[in-house]
């Protein structure tokens, strides 16, 4: 079934803005996931302070890296964005439950906005699904 929605090709500036936004998110999440997989002290300390057992840290890191890998593959990027949204939503819920400061609660939301914003600028299917009009 053909879609009747026509999308305008994204400008070169918007394309590179999307690449940069997505790239920053991917770099941060890879760093965060690797630190967790390697069970480094800052990741273990931060996770246990939030109420999770130390034994879960590597598994959380593996899950994060799998979601990032799905996001990085252009064909599955939307599925990856959905999975990462769930992951980041869990991070927000954990920070709220732990009574963390405002920045710790809002930071995963910012990462999610960059994640979807970058994908929106790069993927014509998403722009067709959510047409923004000026």
NORFEN-V694325 format. One record per helix or strand of 3 or more residues. SS is the DSSP state (H for helix, E for strand). FROM is the first residue (numbers start at 1). TO is the last residue. If there is no record, write none. Layout:
BEGIN
ss=SS from=FROM to=TO
ss=SS from=FROM to=TO
END
This chain:
BEGIN
ss=H from=12 to=37
ss=H from=41 to=49
ss=H from=54 to=72
ss=H from=74 to=98
ss=H from=102 to=122
ss=H from=124 to=129
END
